[in-house]
Amino acid sequence: MNSIITLMRPHQYVKNIFIFAPLLFSFSFDDTNKTIITFMVFILFSILASSVYILNDLMDVEEDKAHPTKKNRPIASGALSAKTAKVLFVVLASLSLVSSLLISQELFYVLASYFILNVAYSLKLKHISIVDIFIIATGFVLRLFAGSVATDIPLSMWIIIITFLLAIFLALAKRRDDVLLSLKGQETRKNIDGYNLEFVNATMTLMSGVVVMSYILYTVSAEVIERVHTHYLFLSAFFVILGIFRYMQITFVEEKSGSPSKIVVGDRFIKITLLLWLASFIIIVKMA
């Protein structure tokens, strides 16, 4: 059972918090019904994501065996058979997709799109440099759409842009870890030849600035100011900048950017910054 839970990677579910973004950025966090529906979508998306992680492990088993930490994953280590993993993959994917139809047909389309995209990613697209990180970023945007269609909350262009850019930033940080392993003689991905430290460092620096600027432009946009009746939402950008700086410190100084989910869950500085950002965002909106 422990091997099955590990295979499902529950620590990765932190990524699915983006499903709650439409609820937050539409300032509808007081709507109980929409909050409950969003939690249900979070669970279904997490189950579907687990099936994708299992497929990815099945496809990457040989590469994982050569990785210093991924070699301990259930399939790569031999703790769980490939046959069991395949059955679990089918069960989880079917459960999530069929259950999504009970909420809405639109939600099914979003989850099905995420599933098909990630199957293509696992089979081929993850081996194409640059395309791989754009596929990852698209997955985050689909999380937004999952939360949107389930609650009938329309997405603004800002939330889509910010999420996509932030996801690219995080994906680049993850690729940087692969590049470092490659430089140590531990090449773990076929697409790593398309990246080097100079390229990743430059693009991460670029994306960090673009993410921050996009968030600031969102907070001072006429649309948002009119909706929240305050000009002070830009103050929450302080914590966005702080969080980006800390993540870059982890990436460039500590060189521990291999797992964005574990960083968000395990790094105290990041967690406190996220909580302070959320608190400042809600307080500013409530006080307007």
VOPA-238350 format. One record per atom (N, C-alpha, C, O): x, z, y. Coordinates in steps of 0.1 Angstrom, whole numbers, padded with zeros to 4 digits, always signed. Last residue first. Example, Ala and Ser with C-alpha at 12.3 -4.5 7.8 and 13.67 -1.06 7.14 Angstrom:
BEGIN
+0128+0071-0022
+0137+0071-0011
+0129+0079+0000
+0134+0080+0011
+0132+0078-0057
+0123+0078-0045
+0132+0078-0033
+0142+0085-0033
***
This chain:
BEGIN
-0118+0011+0470
-0122+0001+0480
-0136+0003+0484
-0141-0005+0493
-0112+0028+0449
-0113+0034+0463
-0117+0024+0474
-0119+0027+0485
-0112+0011+0427
-0122+0021+0428
-0124+0027+0442
-0135+0031+0447
-0088-0004+0432
-0101-0011+0431
-0113-0001+0433
-0122-0004+0441
-0069+0017+0431
-0071+0008+0443
-0084+0001+0444
-0091+0001+0454
-0073+0026+0405
-0075+0035+0416
-0077+0027+0429
-0087+0030+0437
-0066+0004+0389
-0079+0009+0389
-0083+0017+0401
-0093+0016+0407
-0039+0001+0396
-0048-0011+0397
-0062-0005+0398
-0070-0010+0407
-0028+0025+0390
-0028+0021+0404
-0038+0010+0406
-0045+0009+0416
-0031+0025+0362
-0037+0036+0370
-0038+0031+0385
-0049+0033+0391
-0015+0003+0355
-0030+0003+0352
-0037+0013+0361
-0048+0010+0366
+0010+0012+0364
+0004+0000+0369
-0011+0000+0367
-0018-0003+0376
+0013+0035+0348
+0012+0037+0362
+0006+0024+0369
-0001+0025+0379
+0014+0023+0323
+0003+0033+0326
+0001+0035+0341
-0010+0035+0346
+0037+0008+0326
+0025+0001+0323
+0013+0010+0326
+0003+0006+0332
+0056+0029+0329
+0054+0019+0340
+0041+0012+0338
+0033+0009+0348
+0055+0042+0305
+0051+0049+0317
+0048+0039+0328
+0038+0041+0336
+0064+0021+0288
+0051+0027+0286
+0046+0034+0299
+0035+0033+0303
+0090+0017+0298
+0080+0006+0298
+0066+0012+0297
+0057+0008+0304
+0102+0042+0292
+0102+0037+0306
+0091+0026+0307
+0083+0026+0317
+0100+0044+0264
+0093+0053+0273
+0091+0048+0287
+0081+0049+0293
+0096+0020+0240
+0104+0023+0252
+0096+0032+0262
+0085+0027+0267
+0078+0014+0219
+0088+0024+0218
+0096+0028+0230
+0101+0039+0230
+0059-0006+0227
+0055+0006+0220
+0065+0017+0221
+0061+0029+0222
+0076-0025+0239
+0064-0020+0246
+0059-0007+0240
+0056+0003+0247
+0094-0029+0217
+0099-0025+0230
+0087-0018+0238
+0089-0007+0244
+0078-0039+0197
+0084-0026+0195
+0090-0020+0208
+0090-0008+0210
+0071-0064+0210
+0060-0054+0206
+0066-0040+0204
+0061-0030+0209
+0095-0078+0212
+0088-0073+0224
+0077-0063+0221
+0076-0053+0229
+0123-0076+0194
+0109-0074+0192
+0102-0069+0204
+0102-0057+0207
+0148-0082+0205
+0144-0089+0193
+0129-0088+0190
+0123-0097+0184
+0163-0071+0226
+0151-0078+0229
+0145-0085+0217
+0136-0094+0219
+0186-0056+0232
+0177-0052+0222
+0163-0058+0224
+0153-0051+0224
+0208-0054+0251
+0207-0064+0241
+0199-0060+0229
+0203-0061+0218
+0213-0038+0273
+0212-0031+0260
+0212-0041+0248
+0215-0038+0237
+0214-0059+0293
+0224-0048+0292
+0224-0041+0278
+0235-0040+0272
+0194-0078+0288
+0208-0082+0292
+0218-0071+0290
+0230-0074+0287
+0171-0064+0278
+0175-0077+0273
+0190-0080+0275
+0197-0083+0266
+0168-0041+0293
+0168-0040+0278
+0174-0052+0272
+0182-0052+0262
+0167-0053+0318
+0178-0044+0315
+0179-0042+0300
+0190-0042+0294
+0143-0067+0316
+0156-0074+0317
+0168-0066+0314
+0178-0070+0309
+0126-0045+0315
+0127-0054+0304
+0140-0063+0304
+0146-0065+0294
+0130-0035+0341
+0134-0027+0329
+0135-0036+0317
+0144-0034+0308
+0120-0056+0356
+0135-0052+0358
+0139-0044+0345
+0150-0046+0340
+0093-0055+0349
+0102-0067+0346
+0116-0064+0347
+0124-0068+0338
+0086-0030+0358
+0085-0033+0344
+0094-0045+0340
+0100-0045+0330
+0090-0033+0386
+0097-0023+0379
+0097-0026+0364
+0108-0024+0358
+0071-0053+0391
+0085-0056+0394
+0094-0046+0386
+0104-0049+0380
+0048-0038+0385
+0051-0051+0378
+0065-0054+0379
+0072-0058+0370
+0049-0018+0403
+0051-0014+0389
+0053-0027+0381
+0060-0026+0371
+0044-0032+0427
+0056-0024+0426
+0059-0021+0411
+0071-0022+0407
+0019-0043+0426
+0030-0052+0422
+0043-0044+0421
+0053-0048+0414
+0001-0026+0437
+0003-0024+0422
+0015-0033+0417
+0020-0031+0406
-0001-0035+0463
+0007-0023+0460
+0010-0021+0445
+0021-0016+0442
-0020-0054+0463
-0007-0059+0462
+0003-0047+0459
+0014-0049+0454
-0044-0042+0469
-0041-0044+0455
-0026-0049+0453
-0021-0047+0442
-0052-0040+0496
-0041-0032+0491
-0037-0033+0476
-0029-0026+0471
-0073-0050+0508
-0061-0058+0509
-0049-0051+0502
-0038-0056+0503
-0106-0050+0493
-0094-0043+0498
-0082-0053+0498
-0081-0062+0491
-0128-0060+0479
-0130-0055+0492
-0118-0046+0497
-0120-0036+0503
-0128-0074+0455
-0125-0060+0455
-0127-0053+0468
-0126-0040+0469
-0135-0100+0464
-0142-0094+0452
-0140-0079+0452
-0150-0072+0449
-0118-0107+0485
-0133-0107+0487
-0140-0099+0476
-0150-0093+0478
-0094-0105+0472
-0097-0096+0483
-0112-0095+0485
-0117-0085+0488
-0097-0127+0454
-0096-0113+0449
-0099-0103+0460
-0106-0093+0457
-0098-0149+0471
-0109-0147+0461
-0109-0132+0456
-0119-0126+0455
-0075-0148+0486
-0088-0146+0493
-0099-0143+0483
-0107-0134+0486
-0047-0131+0471
-0056-0143+0472
-0069-0139+0478
-0074-0128+0476
-0031-0110+0466
-0034-0113+0480
-0042-0126+0482
-0045-0130+0493
-0028-0110+0439
-0033-0098+0445
-0037-0100+0460
-0045-0093+0466
-0017-0135+0433
-0030-0131+0428
-0036-0120+0436
-0048-0120+0440
+0008-0133+0445
-0001-0142+0450
-0016-0140+0445
-0025-0142+0453
+0018-0113+0427
+0017-0110+0441
+0007-0120+0448
-0002-0116+0455
+0019-0129+0403
+0011-0116+0404
+0008-0113+0418
-0003-0109+0422
+0037-0149+0410
+0024-0152+0407
+0014-0140+0408
+0003-0141+0412
+0061-0134+0415
+0054-0141+0426
+0040-0144+0423
+0031-0143+0431
+0065-0125+0388
+0063-0115+0399
+0056-0122+0411
+0046-0116+0416
+0069-0150+0375
+0059-0140+0371
+0055-0131+0382
+0043-0129+0385
+0091-0160+0388
+0078-0167+0389
+0067-0158+0385
+0056-0159+0391
+0111-0142+0381
+0108-0144+0395
+0094-0150+0397
+0086-0146+0405
+0112-0146+0354
+0109-0133+0359
+0105-0134+0373
+0095-0127+0377
+0119-0173+0351
+0105-0169+0347
+0102-0155+0353
+0091-0153+0357
+0146-0172+0359
+0136-0181+0366
+0122-0175+0364
+0114-0174+0373
+0157-0156+0340
+0158-0152+0354
+0147-0159+0362
+0141-0154+0371
+0152-0172+0317
+0146-0158+0318
+0146-0154+0333
+0136-0148+0338
+0168-0194+0323
+0153-0196+0322
+0146-0182+0323
+0135-0181+0329
+0194-0182+0322
+0189-0189+0334
+0174-0190+0334
+0167-0187+0344
+0195-0172+0296
+0197-0163+0307
+0191-0169+0320
+0184-0163+0328
+0192-0196+0281
+0182-0185+0280
+0183-0176+0292
+0173-0172+0297
+0215-0211+0289
+0202-0216+0291
+0191-0205+0291
+0183-0204+0299
+0236-0193+0282
+0235-0198+0295
+0221-0203+0298
+0215-0200+0309
+0232-0189+0254
+0231-0178+0263
+0229-0183+0278
+0220-0177+0285
+0212-0216+0240
+0224-0209+0241
+0223-0198+0252
+0212-0198+0259
+0192-0236+0218
+0193-0226+0228
+0208-0221+0229
+0215-0221+0219
+0190-0253+0198
+0184-0258+0210
+0186-0248+0222
+0181-0250+0233
+0198-0240+0176
+0208-0250+0182
+0203-0255+0195
+0211-0259+0204
+0177-0227+0166
+0186-0219+0175
+0196-0228+0182
+0201-0225+0192
+0160-0237+0148
+0159-0242+0161
+0168-0236+0171
+0168-0239+0183
+0163-0223+0124
+0168-0236+0124
+0168-0242+0139
+0176-0251+0141
+0176-0189+0126
+0165-0199+0128
+0171-0213+0129
+0182-0215+0135
+0198-0173+0122
+0185-0170+0115
+0174-0180+0117
+0164-0179+0110
+0231-0169+0119
+0221-0178+0123
+0209-0177+0115
+0209-0178+0103
+0254-0150+0124
+0242-0147+0116
+0231-0156+0121
+0221-0151+0127
+0276-0151+0140
+0277-0157+0127
+0265-0155+0118
+0266-0158+0106
+0273-0142+0164
+0279-0132+0155
+0280-0138+0141
+0285-0131+0132
+0257-0161+0175
+0271-0160+0180
+0280-0151+0171
+0292-0151+0171
+0233-0155+0163
+0240-0167+0159
+0255-0167+0163
+0263-0171+0156
+0227-0132+0177
+0229-0131+0162
+0237-0143+0157
+0246-0142+0149
+0222-0143+0202
+0233-0133+0200
+0237-0131+0185
+0248-0130+0182
+0200-0159+0196
+0212-0165+0200
+0224-0156+0198
+0235-0160+0194
+0181-0139+0190
+0185-0148+0180
+0198-0155+0183
+0206-0157+0174
+0178-0128+0216
+0183-0120+0205
+0188-0128+0193
+0198-0125+0187
+0167-0149+0229
+0181-0145+0233
+0187-0136+0222
+0199-0137+0219
+0142-0150+0219
+0151-0161+0215
+0166-0157+0218
+0175-0160+0211
+0131-0128+0233
+0132-0128+0218
+0142-0138+0213
+0150-0135+0204
+0132-0139+0258
+0139-0127+0255
+0141-0125+0240
+0152-0121+0236
+0114-0160+0255
+0128-0163+0258
+0137-0151+0255
+0148-0152+0250
+0090-0145+0252
+0095-0153+0241
+0110-0157+0243
+0117-0157+0233
+0087-0133+0277
+0089-0125+0266
+0095-0133+0254
+0104-0128+0247
+0083-0157+0293
+0094-0147+0296
+0098-0139+0284
+0109-0137+0280
+0060-0166+0282
+0072-0174+0281
+0084-0165+0283
+0094-0167+0276
+0043-0146+0289
+0045-0148+0275
+0058-0156+0273
+0065-0154+0264
+0042-0149+0317
+0048-0137+0311
+0051-0138+0297
+0061-0134+0292
+0029-0174+0318
+0043-0173+0323
+0050-0160+0318
+0062-0160+0314
+0004-0168+0308
+0012-0178+0302
+0027-0177+0306
+0036-0178+0297
-0005-0148+0326
-0003-0145+0311
+0006-0155+0305
+0015-0151+0297
-0006-0162+0350
+0003-0150+0349
+0005-0147+0334
+0017-0144+0330
-0025-0182+0344
-0011-0186+0348
-0002-0174+0346
+0009-0176+0340
-0048-0167+0338
-0042-0177+0328
-0028-0180+0331
-0019-0180+0322
-0052-0153+0361
-0050-0146+0349
-0044-0155+0338
-0035-0150+0330
-0057-0175+0379
-0046-0166+0381
-0042-0158+0368
-0031-0157+0364
-0080-0188+0373
-0067-0195+0371
-0055-0186+0371
-0045-0188+0364
-0102-0165+0356
-0097-0171+0368
-0084-0179+0364
-0077-0176+0354
-0127-0168+0331
-0113-0166+0334
-0109-0172+0347
-0113-0184+0350
-0159-0152+0329
-0151-0164+0331
-0137-0160+0335
-0134-0150+0342
-0173-0134+0304
-0166-0132+0316
-0156-0144+0318
-0147-0146+0311
-0186-0131+0280
-0192-0140+0290
-0186-0138+0304
-0192-0139+0314
-0174-0118+0259
-0181-0110+0270
-0188-0118+0281
-0194-0113+0290
-0163-0138+0244
-0171-0127+0237
-0179-0119+0247
-0190-0114+0244
-0149-0153+0261
-0161-0159+0255
-0170-0149+0248
-0182-0150+0248
-0128-0135+0268
-0137-0141+0278
-0150-0146+0272
-0160-0142+0277
-0113-0128+0246
-0120-0117+0253
-0130-0123+0263
-0140-0116+0266
-0105-0154+0240
-0112-0146+0230
-0120-0135+0237
-0132-0133+0234
-0089-0160+0262
-0102-0168+0259
-0111-0160+0249
-0123-0161+0250
-0068-0143+0258
-0076-0142+0270
-0090-0148+0267
-0100-0143+0271
-0058-0155+0234
-0063-0141+0234
-0072-0138+0246
-0082-0131+0245
-0049-0178+0244
-0061-0179+0236
-0066-0165+0234
-0078-0163+0231
-0026-0170+0257
-0037-0175+0265
-0050-0175+0257
-0061-0172+0262
-0010-0164+0235
-0014-0153+0244
-0026-0157+0253
-0035-0149+0255
-0006-0189+0225
-0013-0179+0217
-0018-0168+0225
-0029-0162+0223
+0009-0201+0245
-0005-0205+0243
-0013-0196+0235
-0025-0194+0237
+0033-0188+0239
+0026-0185+0251
+0012-0189+0251
+0003-0183+0256
+0040-0200+0215
+0038-0186+0215
+0030-0182+0228
+0021-0174+0227
+0043-0226+0223
+0032-0223+0214
+0029-0208+0214
+0018-0204+0213
+0065-0223+0239
+0052-0227+0246
+0041-0225+0236
+0030-0222+0241
+0084-0217+0221
+0080-0207+0230
+0068-0210+0238
+0060-0201+0242
+0085-0242+0207
+0082-0230+0200
+0077-0219+0210
+0068-0212+0207
+0094-0261+0225
+0081-0262+0220
+0076-0249+0214
+0065-0244+0216
+0121-0250+0226
+0113-0251+0238
+0098-0252+0234
+0090-0244+0239
+0129-0264+0194
+0132-0256+0205
+0124-0260+0218
+0121-0271+0220
+0112-0264+0165
+0114-0273+0177
+0117-0265+0189
+0107-0258+0194
+0103-0247+0146
+0117-0253+0145
+0120-0262+0156
+0131-0268+0155
+0077-0242+0150
+0086-0232+0154
+0101-0236+0153
+0110-0229+0158
+0063-0264+0140
+0066-0263+0154
+0076-0253+0158
+0082-0254+0168
+0059-0261+0111
+0068-0271+0117
+0073-0268+0131
+0084-0268+0134
+0046-0239+0099
+0050-0250+0091
+0060-0259+0097
+0069-0264+0090
+0040-0222+0121
+0047-0217+0109
+0053-0228+0100
+0064-0227+0095
+0025-0239+0137
+0038-0233+0142
+0046-0229+0130
+0058-0231+0130
+0003-0245+0122
+0012-0256+0126
+0026-0251+0130
+0036-0256+0127
-0007-0219+0122
-0003-0225+0109
+0006-0237+0112
+0016-0238+0105
-0012-0217+0149
-0001-0209+0143
+0002-0213+0129
+0014-0211+0125
-0033-0235+0153
-0021-0236+0161
-0009-0229+0154
+0002-0234+0154
-0052-0224+0136
-0047-0237+0133
-0034-0239+0140
-0024-0245+0135
-0057-0199+0149
-0052-0199+0135
-0046-0213+0132
-0035-0213+0126
-0066-0206+0174
-0054-0198+0173
-0048-0199+0159
-0036-0200+0157
-0089-0220+0166
-0078-0227+0173
-0065-0220+0172
-0055-0226+0170
-0104-0199+0155
-0100-0210+0147
-0088-0218+0153
-0079-0223+0146
-0108-0184+0178
-0100-0178+0167
-0095-0189+0158
-0084-0189+0153
-0124-0202+0193
-0111-0197+0198
-0102-0192+0187
-0090-0195+0187
-0146-0206+0176
-0137-0218+0180
-0124-0213+0185
-0113-0219+0182
-0156-0180+0175
-0151-0186+0163
-0142-0198+0166
-0131-0200+0160
-0165-0178+0201
-0154-0170+0197
-0148-0175+0184
-0136-0175+0182
-0186-0197+0200
-0175-0199+0209
-0162-0191+0205
-0151-0196+0205
-0204-0184+0184
-0198-0196+0179
-0185-0200+0187
-0175-0204+0182
-0202-0148+0182
-0205-0161+0188
-0198-0172+0183
-0187-0171+0177
-0205-0128+0161
-0205-0125+0175
-0209-0137+0184
-0218-0137+0192
-0204-0141+0137
-0215-0131+0139
-0216-0127+0154
-0227-0122+0159
-0181-0154+0137
-0193-0162+0139
-0205-0153+0141
-0215-0157+0148
-0162-0135+0130
-0163-0140+0144
-0176-0148+0147
-0181-0148+0158
-0164-0134+0103
-0170-0123+0111
-0171-0127+0125
-0181-0123+0132
-0149-0157+0096
-0164-0156+0092
-0170-0145+0101
-0181-0148+0106
-0124-0150+0105
-0130-0162+0110
-0145-0161+0107
-0153-0165+0116
-0117-0125+0091
-0118-0126+0106
-0126-0138+0111
-0134-0136+0120
-0119-0133+0064
-0127-0122+0069
-0128-0122+0085
-0139-0120+0090
-0100-0154+0062
-0114-0156+0060
-0123-0145+0066
-0133-0148+0072
-0076-0140+0067
-0080-0151+0076
-0095-0154+0074
-0102-0156+0084
-0077-0121+0046
-0077-0116+0060
-0082-0127+0070
-0090-0125+0079
-0076-0137+0023
-0087-0127+0025
-0088-0124+0040
-0099-0123+0045
-0052-0153+0026
-0066-0159+0025
-0077-0150+0029
-0086-0153+0036
-0033-0132+0026
-0034-0142+0037
-0048-0148+0038
-0054-0149+0048
-0036-0121+0001
-0039-0113+0013
-0041-0122+0025
-0049-0119+0034
-0027-0142-0014
-0041-0137-0016
-0045-0129-0004
-0056-0131+0001
+0000-0143-0006
-0009-0154-0004
-0024-0150-0005
-0032-0155+0003
+0009-0118-0014
+0009-0121+0000
+0000-0133+0003
-0007-0132+0013
+0009-0121-0042
+0000-0110-0035
-0001-0113-0021
-0012-0112-0015
+0028-0141-0044
+0014-0143-0049
+0005-0133-0042
-0006-0137-0038
+0052-0129-0036
+0046-0140-0028
+0032-0142-0032
+0024-0146-0023
+0052-0093-0039
+0053-0107-0045
+0047-0117-0035
+0038-0114-0028
+0071-0069-0023
+0058-0075-0025
+0060-0089-0029
+0068-0096-0024
+0098-0063-0022
+0088-0052-0024
+0074-0056-0027
+0066-0049-0033
+0116-0082-0017
+0111-0082-0030
+0101-0071-0033
+0097-0069-0044
+0125-0086+0009
+0132-0076+0001
+0127-0075-0013
+0133-0069-0022
+0107-0106+0018
+0122-0109+0017
+0129-0099+0009
+0139-0102+0002
+0083-0092+0017
+0085-0103+0008
+0100-0106+0007
+0104-0109-0004
+0087-0069+0035
+0082-0067+0021
+0085-0080+0012
+0090-0078+0001
+0119-0068+0053
+0104-0071+0052
+0100-0072+0038
+0108-0076+0029
+0145-0066+0054
+0138-0055+0048
+0123-0057+0048
+0116-0048+0044
+0155-0087+0067
+0157-0088+0053
+0150-0076+0046
+0148-0076+0034
+0153-0082+0094
+0141-0089+0087
+0143-0089+0072
+0133-0092+0065
+0178-0073+0101
+0167-0063+0100
+0155-0069+0092
+0148-0062+0085
+0197-0094+0097
+0201-0080+0095
+0189-0070+0094
+0191-0060+0088
+0187-0122+0078
+0186-0115+0090
+0190-0100+0088
+0185-0095+0078
+0186-0135+0054
+0199-0136+0061
+0199-0128+0074
+0209-0127+0080
+0160-0132+0047
+0170-0126+0038
+0184-0125+0045
+0192-0117+0041
+0147-0149+0065
+0147-0135+0067
+0157-0127+0059
+0162-0117+0063
+0152-0174+0054
+0158-0171+0067
+0158-0156+0069
+0168-0150+0074
+0135-0171+0031
+0150-0174+0030
+0157-0170+0042
+0168-0164+0042
+0109-0167+0043
+0115-0157+0034
+0131-0159+0032
+0138-0149+0032
+0093-0181+0060
+0106-0177+0065
+0114-0168+0055
+0124-0163+0059
+0068-0184+0048
+0076-0196+0051
+0090-0193+0055
+0099-0201+0053
+0060-0158+0046
+0061-0166+0034
+0069-0178+0036
+0077-0183+0027
+0059-0150+0072
+0069-0144+0063
+0071-0152+0050
+0082-0153+0045
+0038-0166+0081
+0051-0168+0087
+0062-0162+0078
+0073-0168+0076
+0017-0155+0066
+0021-0169+0064
+0035-0171+0069
+0043-0178+0063
+0017-0130+0079
+0020-0131+0064
+0024-0145+0061
+0034-0147+0053
+0010-0136+0104
+0023-0130+0102
+0027-0131+0087
+0039-0133+0084
-0016-0145+0100
-0006-0155+0105
+0008-0149+0102
+0017-0156+0099
-0028-0122+0092
-0028-0133+0083
-0017-0143+0087
-0010-0149+0078
-0026-0108+0116
-0019-0103+0104
-0018-0114+0094
-0008-0115+0087
-0044-0122+0132
-0029-0122+0135
-0021-0118+0123
-0010-0123+0121
-0068-0114+0120
-0064-0128+0120
-0049-0130+0122
-0042-0137+0116
-0068-0087+0128
-0068-0091+0114
-0063-0105+0112
-0055-0108+0103
-0068-0090+0155
-0057-0083+0149
-0056-0087+0134
-0045-0089+0129
-0093-0102+0160
-0081-0109+0163
-0068-0103+0156
-0059-0111+0152
-0109-0081+0152
-0110-0094+0144
-0097-0102+0147
-0092-0108+0138
-0102-0061+0171
-0100-0059+0157
-0100-0072+0149
-0091-0074+0140
-0109-0074+0195
-0096-0069+0193
-0093-0067+0178
-0082-0071+0173
-0137-0076+0191
-0128-0089+0191
-0114-0085+0189
-0107-0092+0182
-0143-0049+0194
-0146-0056+0181
-0138-0069+0180
-0132-0072+0169
-0136-0045+0220
-0129-0037+0210
-0131-0044+0196
-0122-0045+0188
-0155-0061+0233
-0140-0065+0234
-0132-0057+0223
-0123-0063+0217
-0178-0048+0227
-0176-0061+0222
-0162-0065+0222
-0156-0071+0212
-0173-0025+0243
-0175-0023+0228
-0172-0037+0221
-0166-0038+0211
-0173-0036+0268
-0161-0029+0263
-0161-0028+0248
-0151-0030+0241
-0198-0046+0271
-0187-0055+0271
-0174-0049+0266
-0166-0055+0259
-0212-0021+0271
-0215-0031+0261
-0203-0041+0260
-0199-0044+0249
-0201-0008+0295
-0200-0002+0281
-0201-0013+0270
-0194-0013+0261
-0185-0015+0322
-0196-0021+0314
-0193-0017+0300
-0185-0023+0293
-0163-0008+0337
-0174+0002+0335
-0185-0003+0327
-0195+0005+0324
-0146-0030+0339
-0143-0019+0329
-0153-0008+0328
-0151+0001+0320
-0147-0052+0354
-0159-0049+0347
-0157-0038+0337
-0164-0036+0327
-0128-0067+0369
-0133-0054+0374
-0146-0049+0367
-0155-0044+0374
-0117-0088+0359
-0130-0091+0364
-0136-0078+0370
-0147-0078+0376
-0094-0076+0348
-0092-0084+0360
-0106-0089+0366
-0106-0094+0377
-0106-0062+0325
-0099-0055+0336
-0098-0064+0349
-0102-0059+0359
-0117-0083+0310
-0125-0071+0313
-0119-0064+0325
-0126-0060+0334
-0095-0100+0305
-0107-0104+0313
-0116-0093+0318
-0121-0093+0329
-0078-0081+0290
-0075-0086+0304
-0087-0091+0311
-0088-0088+0323
-0082-0076+0264
-0090-0068+0274
-0087-0072+0288
-0094-0067+0297
-0065-0093+0251
-0080-0095+0250
-0088-0087+0260
-0099-0092+0264
-0041-0081+0254
-0044-0092+0264
-0059-0096+0263
-0065-0102+0272
-0037-0066+0232
-0043-0059+0244
-0047-0069+0254
-0055-0067+0263
-0024-0079+0213
-0038-0083+0214
-0045-0075+0225
-0057-0077+0228
+0001-0068+0212
+0000-0081+0219
-0015-0084+0222
-0018-0091+0232
-0002-0047+0196
-0001-0044+0210
-0003-0057+0218
-0007-0057+0229
+0000-0055+0170
-0013-0056+0176
-0013-0053+0191
-0023-0055+0198
+0025-0051+0159
+0023-0063+0167
+0010-0064+0174
+0008-0072+0183
+0022-0029+0143
+0028-0027+0156
+0027-0039+0165
+0029-0038+0177
+0012-0040+0119
+0002-0034+0129
+0008-0031+0142
+0001-0030+0152
+0020-0060+0098
+0027-0057+0111
+0017-0051+0122
+0015-0058+0132
+0014-0066+0072
+0004-0069+0082
+0009-0067+0097
+0003-0071+0106
+0036-0055+0059
+0034-0069+0059
+0025-0074+0070
+0026-0084+0076
+0030-0028+0060
+0042-0033+0067
+0041-0048+0069
+0044-0053+0079
+0007-0028+0044
+0006-0024+0058
+0018-0029+0066
+0016-0034+0077
+0020-0035+0020
+0009-0043+0025
+0008-0040+0040
+0006-0050+0048
+0037-0013+0016
+0043-0027+0018
+0033-0036+0024
+0036-0045+0032
+0020+0008+0012
+0029+0008+0024
+0034-0006+0027
+0036-0010+0038
+0008+0000-0012
+0000+0000+0000
+0009+0000+0013
+0005-0007+0022
***
